Amino acid sequence: MERFIGIIKSALRKLLSAYPGSFWDEHLYSIAGSLRMMATKSHGYSSFEIVFKQIPEFPAVVAGPCN
């Protein structure tokens, strides 16, 4: 659990430095979504894949390239 909290803190630091003036709670949704879609080393599946039985698609991938 402590490792997981460390990952969240690291992501928050990076996002807060990339978006000055933003608040930490504004980034939790995107961090949580990213963590749910990351495959684990132990079995190679993300928690999203296990729960929904499909590979997650990111909004940018679904929408396609911007013109």
Secondary structure as GFF3:
##gff-version 3
##sequence-region A 1 67
A	DSSP	alpha_helix	2	18	.	.	.	ID=ss1
A	DSSP	three_ten_helix	24	26	.	.	.	ID=ss2
A	DSSP	alpha_helix	28	37	.	.	.	ID=ss3
A	DSSP	alpha_helix	47	52	.	.	.	ID=ss4
A	DSSP	alpha_helix	59	63	.	.	.	ID=ss5
###
